Structures are given as structure tokens and as C-alpha cells.
Amino acid sequence: MHSPQFPAEPSSKDTVERDVPGLRSSASDADRTPTFDVIIAGCGPTGAMLAAELRLHNVRVLVLEKETEPKSFVRIVGLHIRSLELMAMRGLLDRMLEHGRQRPAGGFFAAIPKPAPKGLDSAHAYLLGIRQPVIERLLEEHAIELGAQVRRGCAVADFEQDDEGVTVELADGEQLRARYLVGCDGGRSTVRKLLGVGFPGEPSRTETLMGEMKVGVPQEEIAAKVTEIGETHQRFWLRPFGEGVYSVVVPAAGVSDRAEPPTLEDFKEQLRTIAGTDFGVHSPRWLSRFGDATRLAERYRVGRVLLAGDAAHIHPPTGGQGLNLGVQDAFNLGWKLAGQIRGWAPETLLDTYQAERHPVAEDVLDNTRAQMELHSTEPGPQAVRRLLTELMDFDEVNRYLIEKITAIGIRYDFGEGPDLLGRRLRDIDVKQGHLYDLLHRGRGLLLDRTERLTVGGWSDRVDYLADPTAVLDVPCVLLRPDGHVAWIGDDQQDLDDHLFRWFGKPAN
């Protein structure tokens, strides 16, 4: 079995060009009917979220996860504002809130301790700290509730795509058939490597130890020492998580072989080197190391195979954007791939996944590069850090950086139009409650303040709400299933043109 590389980007049609080397003809594949519409490699947050989004549209989904059991370590991750909005759009936010801790949305950029600006344009303007195994479990449960199949202990070993679908071979030799394959299998993605997609960027230059463990000294002593050291070492902190447990981050310079997992003694040694004490750390929950490697896949799609999450981009965890970026990839891709499979997607719709998300990832990689420079203890970066700290006292600067990190500042290029066009719409109040409550089914939505428009033959894909009381500065908006504003106006013909652009031909 082989995985042919495409010399040029194929179109978004459901069939792949027949002149691509290495592809089988459809005639020889009459007995290769896909069992699934989509196979997803990887059941992390990105893969589970994508599976759920596809199931909202009755797409047959199989998720393959190479690990036999969910992760056991209890890493705390943060859901940023945009991810919280997405959870609210699908009715998942209350589940997340039950298991997380809300914190102020500030101090994200290079850990510069500035509070969030007032009046952020969101009903969910906070950070939600939540344990990674919990968020992965909740998203997997959500996908399964919607009908997705999840098989653990199954690793993708190879695949071959043709003009009808993709044949996926597992490590044990079993072969499965689907119309599309999506690699959500992490930074060392097997799918990406087999696909032959380049992953350019920079290798890791510095490494950092990160873990959660208990400490043996009073909190006041820790806080004083962290404040003192933090003035010159930004890659150093001990942050309490309750019950005597702390998140510990410390540079890994000179610590053992990077190919080996770190030990508690490694942490103690580095803490003593930098702080003069190891704080009596003991009883670790989990220990890990991370580098500042920064890479971005050259392409997110080759024929019937796509990439999302860490399989498409990796970067240092500063700013806490990685998991959020992957979940947002899934939200962007899910309805588009579902439309392709259900047969209503316009020809170019699937291509907009890369067109929209690749630049977003580029921006995240750039801002993490900048943040890592500001973590340096060298005089030059420290001078820039002090200057930026002063500049962030200006509301516009602080707001710009917060909106960048939390992804609420994203504006997709939908062409000429008001500033709201291409941006996500906040969770405004409508006569039926909250706007996001109307998006649980993953469909488009026309919010009509004129009460004169209609979605006509697109009613099987787009919902309609007439509400002249909605607090908007524009007459009507058409929302995509991911909450981004696809059209603004009050003319029915113009609306029909944009319904066709995003949701294909009308059903009648």
C-alpha cells in the first residue's frame, strides 16, 4: 500500500482528478464501497470535536486512537474565550464549567501580568482552567452520544487514496474504507508523514520542564521566591492548583537526555539551580518537557486526506493556544466536510478550510515566537519586554494582544463589507434567549431584524429567526455554523447569492 503525493491542489469536488499518479480508477473499485464517510486518526480534543461536528450532520464517523486508555496525567489546560464560545454554541459549556475553574482573562501574552481590558466583546470573557483528561473525556462522550464510533488501540499504519475514497491500513493489518481521512494525530502525525506534506519551521532550541506536584514549604515562601525570580526568568513559576498541588515550570538546561522522560530529581536540581531551593517538591502527578519547536504544514489537504490540530501545526505552549487552535480547526472543518459528504457543498467550500485556518495558524506561530523571545534572560529581549509592558498600559495595545491570544480578533476574508463581515458574532440576547442556543445543531442561521427575508430552499441547512429587537447595528446577518458572519444586509437577492456561496444550491 502506498500514499501518493499530489502534484497540485485538487478541487473540492467529491472525486479526485483521474490523472494523479498512483490512483486507482473508479471502475476497479466497484467492490471498495466506503464503510464510513470519515475516518479520523486521533481522539484528542481536535479529533473528538471534529467527530461530533460531523455527526451533527449524520455523517458516518470512525475515530481511531492508538492509545488503549485515555491519558492518565492530570495536566491543566485553559480554554480561551473563543473556545468557550464554541462550547456554548454546541450546548457543551455547562458541562465544562462543572469541571473547571474560571479565571480572569489576562496575563496571557508572554506572561506579562496585565489585567484584561474592560468590555471585551464576549459573554464568556474569562479563562477556564480544566484538566486535560476531563476535557478529552467530555468531548469524546459528546461525539459518542451523537453516534460517532471510537476504537482505541488502533493505529494508522498506511493508507491509499483513490477517486472514490481512502483505504486505511491499521497496525495489525486490518483495512478500513472511508470517503475521507482526517489526521488529528498530533505533532508527530503518521498521517501527515505518509501524505508527504512538508512541515517546515524551526527545531527546538530551548527546553522547559513542566509538571504538577506537591510542595513542602508554605505558600507565602513560594510566592515571595517566585516574585523575585520571575523578574528575570519568565520560564519559571510555581502556581497553586489547590490541595497543596502546584504547577511547576522551570528551564531544562543541562537536564538528562531529551529523549528520556524527566524525573522528579531533574525538577529538584533545576529548582535549586535557579531558586536556591527545591521547595520540597514531591508526589508528582505528571512530569513532562516541552521545546520551542515551531512548524506549520505546507498544506492542510491533499485530495481526500486532511490535517487538523497539532498534525497541522506545533508551537511552544506559551499563551496556552495549542489545544484551542486545534478545537477551532475542527469547528471550521466539520460543517464544510459534512456539506461535501451530504452533497450540498459548493465546489470551493472545502478549500476554504485551508484558506481560512492556515493564516490563523501562521499568526499563532508568530506570536508564540515573539513570546518566547520575550522569555529570554538576555539584555536585549528583556529591554523589549520592559517596553512592551509599558505599552500594554494603553488599552488598545492590551486589547489587541488579548483578542489575538483568545482568538476573538479573527476576521476571515469574505470580501469587501462592514468590519463585522468575516468576524464571529458574540452571544447576543435574542427573543428566544441567547443566540448561541440556536446554533446547537450546527446549522447556519439567518437573524432577520426586518422580518422581510427568508432562507427559502436552504431551510434544510439554515435556520431562520425574525427578531426586530436583537441588539445589532445592522439589519440582518447570515451566520455560518461556526458563528462567523457570512453576510450583512437587507436585500433578498443579495442574501440568496450568499446562501448559494456558503450552502450550495437550494433544495427546491
C-alpha positions in Angstrom: 0.0 0.0 0.0 1.3 3.5 -0.8 0.2 7.0 -0.3 0.5 9.0 -3.5 1.5 12.7 -3.3 -0.5 15.1 -5.4 1.5 17.5 -7.7 -1.2 20.2 -7.4 -4.0 21.0 -5.1 -7.1 19.2 -6.2 -10.5 20.8 -6.4 -13.1 20.4 -3.8 -15.2 18.1 -5.9 -16.1 14.8 -4.3 -14.0 12.9 -6.9 -10.2 13.3 -7.3 -8.7 14.1 -10.7 -8.0 10.8 -12.5 -4.6 11.9 -13.9 -3.0 11.9 -10.4 -0.2 9.2 -10.4 -0.8 6.2 -8.3 -4.6 6.5 -8.1 -6.9 3.6 -8.9 -9.7 4.1 -11.4 -13.3 4.0 -10.1 -14.1 1.0 -12.3 -11.6 -1.2 -10.5 -13.0 0.0 -7.1 -16.6 -1.2 -7.5 -16.1 -3.6 -4.6 -14.5 -0.9 -2.4 -17.6 0.9 -1.2 -16.7 3.1 1.8 -17.9 1.7 5.1 -17.5 5.1 6.7 -17.8 8.7 5.4 -14.9 9.9 7.5 -12.1 8.2 9.5 -10.4 10.4 12.0 -6.9 9.4 13.2 -6.6 10.6 16.9 -9.2 11.1 19.6 -7.7 14.1 21.3 -9.7 17.3 21.7 -9.4 18.1 17.9 -10.4 14.6 16.7 -13.3 14.3 19.2 -14.6 17.8 18.4 -14.5 17.1 14.7 -16.3 13.8 15.1 -19.1 15.5 17.0 -19.4 18.2 14.4 -19.7 15.7 11.6 -22.3 13.7 13.5 -24.5 16.7 13.8 -24.9 16.3 10.0 -25.4 12.5 10.2 -22.0 11.7 8.7 -20.7 8.2 9.4 -17.6 8.7 11.5 -15.0 6.3 12.9 -12.3 7.7 15.3 -9.1 5.6 15.6 -7.0 6.2 18.7 -3.7 4.4 19.1 -3.7 4.6 22.9 -5.7 1.9 24.6 -6.7 4.1 27.6 -7.2 7.8 28.0 -4.3 9.9 29.3 -3.6 9.4 33.0 -1.7 12.5 33.7 -3.6 15.5 35.1 -2.3 18.4 33.1 -4.4 21.6 33.5 -5.2 23.4 30.2 -7.0 26.6 29.6 -10.0 27.2 27.4 -9.8 30.7 25.9 -12.7 32.9 25.1 -13.3 31.8 21.6 -13.2 28.1 22.6 -15.7 28.8 25.4 -18.0 30.4 22.8 -17.8 27.4 20.6 -18.7 25.2 23.5 -21.7 27.4 24.2 -22.7 27.1 20.5 -23.0 23.3 20.9 -24.5 23.2 24.4 -21.3 21.9 26.0 -20.3 24.9 28.1 -22.2 24.0 31.2 -20.5 20.5 31.2 -17.1 22.2 31.0 -17.9 24.7 33.7 -18.8 21.9 36.1 -15.2 20.6 35.9 -13.2 23.8 35.5 -12.2 26.9 37.3 -12.9 30.4 35.9 -10.0 32.8 36.0 -9.5 36.4 34.7 -8.7 36.7 31.0 -5.4 38.5 31.5 -1.6 38.0 31.7 -1.5 35.6 28.7 0.9 37.4 26.4 4.5 36.3 27.4 3.1 36.1 31.0 3.2 39.9 31.3 1.0 40.5 34.3 -1.6 42.9 32.9 -5.3 42.5 33.6 -7.7 42.1 30.7 -9.1 45.3 29.3 -12.7 46.2 30.3 -15.6 45.4 28.0 -14.2 42.5 26.0 -16.7 41.7 23.2 -17.9 38.3 24.6 -20.3 36.9 27.1 -17.6 34.5 28.1 -14.7 36.8 28.8 -12.7 34.6 31.1 -10.2 31.7 31.1 -11.5 28.2 32.1 -8.8 26.1 33.7 -9.8 22.4 33.2 -7.9 19.2 33.5 -6.9 17.8 30.1 -8.2 14.3 30.7 -11.5 15.8 31.6 -11.9 17.9 28.5 -10.9 15.0 26.3 -13.4 12.7 28.1 -16.2 15.2 27.8 -15.6 15.8 24.1 -15.3 12.1 23.4 -18.5 11.4 25.3 -20.2 14.2 23.3 -19.1 12.6 20.0 -20.3 9.1 21.1 -23.6 10.5 22.2 -24.1 11.9 18.7 -23.3 8.5 17.2 -19.6 8.5 16.4 -17.7 5.2 16.8 -14.4 5.3 18.7 -11.9 2.4 18.5 -8.9 2.5 20.9 -5.7 0.6 20.5 -5.9 1.2 16.7 -3.0 3.0 15.0 -3.0 4.0 11.3 0.0 2.3 9.6 -0.6 3.3 6.0 -3.3 4.5 3.6 -4.1 4.7 -0.1 -6.5 7.1 -1.7 -8.3 6.9 -5.0 -11.0 8.7 -6.8 -13.7 7.1 -4.6 -12.2 7.1 -1.1 -9.4 6.2 1.2 -8.3 2.7 2.3 -6.7 2.9 5.7 -4.5 0.1 6.9 -4.1 -0.4 10.7 -1.0 -1.6 12.5 -2.5 -5.1 12.8 -3.1 -5.3 9.0 -6.8 -4.7 9.1 -8.1 -2.5 6.3 -10.9 0.1 6.6 -12.6 2.2 3.9 -13.8 5.7 4.1 -14.6 8.6 1.8 -12.2 10.9 3.7 -9.4 10.6 6.2 -8.5 13.4 8.7 -5.2 13.3 10.6 -5.7 14.7 14.1 -2.9 12.5 15.4 -0.6 15.1 16.9 2.7 16.8 16.2 4.4 13.5 15.1 1.4 12.8 12.8 1.6 9.5 11.0 -1.0 10.7 8.5 1.0 13.8 7.7 4.2 11.9 7.2 2.5 9.2 5.0 0.9 12.0 3.0 4.3 13.5 2.3 3.3 17.0 3.3 6.2 19.3 4.3 6.3 20.5 7.9 8.8 23.4 7.7 9.7 25.6 10.6 12.4 25.7 13.4 13.6 22.8 15.6 13.6 23.2 19.3 16.3 25.5 20.7 15.3 25.6 24.4 13.5 23.1 26.5 11.4 23.5 29.6 10.3 21.1 32.3 6.6 21.2 33.3 4.7 19.2 35.8 2.3 19.1 38.7 3.4 18.1 42.2 3.1 18.8 45.9 5.4 21.1 47.7 6.8 21.0 51.2 7.1 24.7 52.2 4.5 27.4 53.0 2.7 29.2 50.1 4.0 32.6 51.3 7.6 31.5 50.9 6.9 30.2 47.4 5.1 33.3 46.4 7.9 35.6 47.5 10.6 33.5 45.8 8.5 33.3 42.5 8.1 37.0 42.5 11.8 37.5 43.0 12.9 35.0 40.3 10.2 36.0 37.9 11.7 39.4 37.3 14.4 37.8 35.2 13.2 34.2 34.5 9.9 34.1 32.7 10.1 30.4 32.1 9.9 29.8 35.9 6.9 29.6 38.0 5.1 27.6 40.7 1.3 28.2 40.6 -1.1 26.6 43.1 -3.9 24.4 42.0 -5.3 23.6 45.4 -4.8 20.7 47.8 -1.1 21.5 48.1 -0.6 20.8 44.4 1.4 23.2 42.2 2.1 23.6 38.5 5.9 23.8 38.2 7.7 25.2 35.2 11.5 25.5 35.1 14.1 25.7 32.3 15.5 22.2 31.4 19.0 23.4 30.5 21.5 20.5 31.1 18.9 18.1 32.3 19.4 14.5 31.1 18.7 13.2 27.6 15.8 15.0 25.9 14.6 11.6 24.5 14.1 10.4 28.1 11.1 11.5 30.3 12.2 13.9 33.1 12.3 12.7 36.7 11.4 14.4 39.9 15.2 14.7 40.7 15.5 16.7 37.4 13.0 19.2 38.7 14.7 19.4 42.1 18.1 20.0 40.5 16.8 22.8 38.3 14.8 24.5 41.1 17.9 24.5 43.3 20.0 26.0 40.4 17.6 28.8 39.7 15.9 29.5 43.1 18.4 28.1 45.6 15.7 25.7 46.9 13.7 22.8 45.6 10.7 23.8 47.7 10.4 20.3 49.0 8.6 19.1 45.9 7.2 15.6 46.0 4.4 13.3 44.9 4.3 14.3 41.2 1.0 13.9 39.3 2.8 14.1 35.9 6.1 15.3 34.6 7.0 16.4 31.1 9.2 18.5 29.0 8.5 20.7 26.0 10.6 22.6 23.5 10.0 25.6 21.4 9.9 23.8 18.0 7.6 25.7 15.7 6.3 24.1 12.5 3.4 24.5 10.1 2.2 22.0 7.5 2.6 23.3 3.9 -0.9 22.1 3.1 -3.9 21.1 5.1 -5.5 19.0 2.4 -4.3 16.6 -0.3 -7.2 15.0 -2.1 -9.3 13.1 0.3 -6.9 13.4 3.2 -6.9 16.5 5.6 -4.9 17.6 8.6 -6.1 19.4 11.8 -4.8 20.3 15.2 -1.2 19.5 16.1 -0.9 17.4 13.0 -1.0 20.7 11.1 0.9 23.0 13.4 3.1 22.9 16.5 4.4 25.7 18.6 5.5 26.4 22.2 2.7 26.4 24.8 3.2 30.0 25.8 -0.1 31.8 25.8 -1.9 28.4 26.0 -3.2 28.5 22.4 -2.4 25.0 21.2 -5.5 23.0 22.3 -7.7 25.9 21.5 -6.3 26.3 18.0 -7.0 22.6 17.2 -10.6 22.7 18.5 -11.2 25.8 16.4 -9.8 23.9 13.4 -12.3 21.2 13.9 -15.1 23.7 14.2 -14.1 25.3 10.9 -13.7 22.0 9.1 -16.6 20.0 10.4 -19.6 21.6 8.7 -17.6 22.1 5.4 -16.6 18.4 5.2 -20.1 17.4 6.2 -21.6 19.5 3.4 -19.2 17.9 0.9 -20.3 14.4 2.0 -24.0 15.3 2.2 -23.8 16.6 -1.4 -24.8 20.3 -0.9 -21.4 21.9 -0.5 -20.4 24.5 -3.2 -17.4 23.4 -5.2 -14.9 25.5 -3.4 -16.3 25.3 0.2 -13.8 22.6 1.4 -10.9 24.6 0.0 -11.8 27.5 2.4 -10.7 25.3 5.3 -7.1 25.8 4.5 -7.6 29.3 3.1 -9.1 30.4 6.5 -7.2 28.3 9.1 -3.7 28.3 7.6 -3.2 32.1 8.1 -4.6 31.8 11.6 -2.0 29.2 12.5 0.7 31.3 10.9 -0.3 34.1 13.2 -0.3 31.9 16.3 3.2 30.6 15.4 4.4 34.2 15.0 3.0 35.4 18.3 4.5 32.4 20.2 7.8 33.1 18.5 7.6 36.6 19.8 6.6 35.5 23.3 9.5 33.0 23.5 11.9 35.8 22.6 10.4 37.9 25.5 11.0 34.9 27.9 14.8 35.2 27.2 17.0 36.4 30.0 19.3 38.2 27.6 19.5 42.0 28.0 18.0 42.8 24.5 14.8 40.7 24.9 14.5 41.9 28.5 14.6 45.5 27.3 11.9 44.8 24.7 9.8 43.1 27.4 10.0 46.1 29.6 9.0 48.4 26.7 6.0 46.1 25.8 5.0 46.0 29.5 4.7 49.8 29.4 2.9 49.8 26.0 0.3 47.3 27.4 -0.9 50.1 29.8 -2.5 51.5 26.7 -6.0 49.9 26.4 -5.7 49.5 22.6 -2.4 47.5 22.9 -3.6 45.3 25.7 -6.9 44.7 24.0 -5.2 43.8 20.7 -3.0 41.2 22.3 -5.8 39.7 24.4 -8.0 39.4 21.3 -5.1 37.8 19.4 -4.4 35.2 22.1 -8.0 34.3 22.7 -8.9 34.2 19.0 -11.8 36.6 19.2 -10.0 39.1 17.0 -10.0 36.7 13.9 -11.6 38.1 10.8 -11.8 35.8 7.8 -11.5 37.4 4.4 -15.0 37.2 2.9 -14.5 40.2 0.6 -15.5 43.9 0.9 -18.0 44.8 3.6 -18.5 46.1 7.1 -15.9 45.2 9.7 -18.3 42.7 11.2 -18.2 40.6 8.0 -16.0 37.6 8.5 -15.9 38.0 12.3 -17.6 35.9 14.8 -20.8 37.3 16.4 -20.9 37.4 20.1 -23.6 35.6 22.1 -26.2 38.4 22.0 -29.6 38.2 23.6 -32.5 37.4 21.2 -36.2 36.9 21.8 -35.7 33.2 22.3 -33.0 33.6 24.8 -29.3 33.5 23.7 -28.1 33.5 20.2 -25.7 30.6 20.7 -28.5 28.4 22.0 -29.9 28.5 18.4 -26.7 27.0 17.0 -26.6 23.7 18.8 -27.5 21.7 15.7 -24.5 23.0 13.7 -26.6 24.7 11.0 -26.4 28.2 9.6 -28.7 30.9 10.9 -30.3 34.0 9.4 -31.0 36.6 12.0 -33.6 38.9 10.4 -34.4 42.2 12.1 -36.5 43.4 9.1 -38.9 40.4 9.3 -39.0 40.5 5.5 -36.4 37.9 4.4 -36.4 34.1 4.0 -34.0 31.3 3.7 -36.3 29.6 1.2 -34.8 26.4 -0.3 -32.0 26.4 2.1 -34.2 25.7 5.2 -32.7 22.2 5.4 -29.3 23.7 6.2 -30.1 27.2 7.5 -32.4 28.2 10.4 -34.3 31.4 10.5 -35.0 33.9 13.3 -37.1 37.0 12.9 -36.2 39.3 15.8 -36.5 43.1 15.3 -35.4 43.6 19.0 -32.0 41.9 18.5 -29.2 44.2 19.6 -27.3 44.7 16.3 -26.1 47.7 14.4 -27.0 46.0 11.0 -30.4 45.0 9.7 -29.7 41.2 9.1 -26.8 38.8 9.4 -26.3 35.3 8.0 -24.2 33.2 10.3 -22.2 30.1 9.3 -22.4 27.1 11.5 -19.1 28.2 13.2 -20.7 31.5 14.2 -18.8 33.7 11.7 -20.8 36.4 9.9 -21.1 35.4 6.2 -23.4 38.2 5.0 -24.8 41.5 6.2 -27.7 43.4 4.5 -31.4 43.5 3.9 -31.8 42.5 0.2 -33.3 39.1 -0.6 -31.4 38.6 -3.9 -28.1 39.5 -2.3 -28.9 37.1 0.5 -29.7 34.3 -1.9 -26.4 34.8 -3.7 -24.6 34.4 -0.3 -26.7 31.4 0.7 -25.6 29.8 -2.6 -22.0 30.8 -1.9 -21.8 29.1 1.5 -24.6 26.5 1.4 -24.8 25.4 -2.2 -27.9 25.0 -4.4 -31.3 25.3 -2.8 -33.2 22.1 -2.2 -36.1 23.2 -4.3 
